[in-house]
C-alpha cells in the first residue's frame, strides 16, 4: 500500500481517482489545488502524487515546480493529468484526461515500483 496524494480542482475527478486507487489498496489523500497540495505533501509525505495541470489558485505546473524545488519532496514520483499533455512540466509521467482507470493504475504501479528499486 502506498500513500498517494491526488490534486485536482474538480470534486468528481478527485473522487474518481481516489476510488480507483483505494480499490487497488492505496491510502489516498486529496487536495483541490496546488497550494493545498503543497501543504498536504509536506504534512504527510506521499509516495506518489497525481495532479491535474489546469487548476485555480496554483496550477499543476507550478505545483510540480515547487515539489521538485523542495529537497524533502523533490524525489516524489509525479503523474500529471491533463487534456493537453504538453502542459505537464517536470512530471515523471503524463496521463491524458479524461482518466482511464486501467492506464492510471498501470502508471502508478510502474512509478511506485521504480521508486522501490531506487531505494
C-alpha positions in Angstrom: 0.0 0.0 0.0 1.3 3.4 -1.0 0.4 6.9 0.3 -0.9 8.8 -2.8 -1.8 12.5 -3.0 -4.4 13.4 -5.6 -4.6 17.1 -6.5 -7.5 18.2 -8.7 -9.9 21.2 -8.6 -12.8 19.0 -9.8 -14.5 17.1 -7.0 -15.7 14.4 -9.3 -12.2 13.8 -10.6 -10.8 13.6 -7.1 -13.5 11.2 -6.1 -12.9 9.0 -9.3 -9.1 8.9 -9.0 -9.3 8.3 -5.2 -11.8 5.5 -5.6 -9.7 3.7 -8.3 -6.6 4.0 -6.3 -8.2 2.9 -3.0 -9.7 -0.1 -4.8 -6.1 -1.1 -5.6 -5.1 -0.8 -1.9 -3.6 2.6 -1.7 -4.1 5.2 1.0 -5.3 8.3 -0.8 -5.3 12.0 0.4 -6.9 14.7 -1.8 -6.3 18.4 -2.3 -8.2 20.8 -4.5 -5.3 22.9 -5.8 -1.6 23.2 -5.9 -1.3 25.3 -2.8 -3.4 22.8 -0.7 -1.4 20.0 -2.4 1.9 21.5 -1.2 0.7 21.7 2.3 -0.7 18.1 2.2 2.6 16.8 0.7 4.6 18.4 3.4 2.3 17.3 6.2 2.1 13.7 5.1 4.9 12.9 2.7 3.3 10.8 -0.1 4.9 8.0 -2.0 3.4 9.4 -5.3 1.4 12.4 -6.5 -1.3 12.5 -9.2 -2.0 16.1 -10.1 -4.2 17.9 -12.6 -2.4 20.6 -14.6 -5.1 23.3 -15.0 -6.2 24.4 -11.6 -7.0 27.7 -9.9 -5.0 29.2 -7.0 -1.9 27.3 -8.0 -1.8 25.3 -11.2 -0.2 21.9 -11.7 3.0 23.1 -13.4 3.8 25.5 -10.6 2.9 22.8 -8.0 5.3 20.4 -9.7 8.0 23.0 -9.9 7.7 23.7 -6.2 7.6 20.0 -5.3 10.8 19.5 -7.3 12.4 22.5 -5.7 12.0 21.3 -2.2 14.6 18.7 -1.1 12.0 17.0 1.1 9.6 16.4 -1.8 11.9 16.5 -4.8 12.1 12.8 -5.3 8.4 12.0 -5.1 7.1 10.5 -8.4 4.5 12.7 -10.1 1.8 11.9 -12.6 0.4 14.9 -14.4 -3.1 14.6 -15.8 -4.3 17.0 -18.5 -6.3 17.2 -21.6 -3.2 18.8 -23.1 -0.2 16.5 -22.4 2.3 19.2 -23.5 1.5 21.1 -20.2 2.8 18.5 -17.9 6.1 20.2 -16.9 8.6 18.1 -15.0 6.3 15.2 -14.2 7.5 11.6 -14.3 4.5 10.5 -16.4 1.6 12.1 -18.2 -1.9 10.8 -18.2 -4.4 12.1 -20.7 -7.7 13.3 -19.4 -10.4 12.1 -19.1 -9.0 9.4 -16.8 -8.6 5.9 -18.0 -8.6 3.8 -14.8 -6.6 0.9 -16.1 -3.9 3.3 -17.5 -3.9 5.3 -14.2 -3.2 2.1 -12.2 -0.6 0.9 -14.6 1.4 4.2 -14.5 1.0 4.5 -10.7 2.2 0.9 -10.1 5.1 1.4 -12.5 6.3 4.6 -10.8 6.0 3.1 -7.4 8.0 0.0 -8.4 10.7 2.2 -9.9 10.8 4.1 -6.6 11.2 0.9 -4.6 14.0 -0.3 -6.9 15.8 3.0 -6.4 15.9 2.6 -2.6 
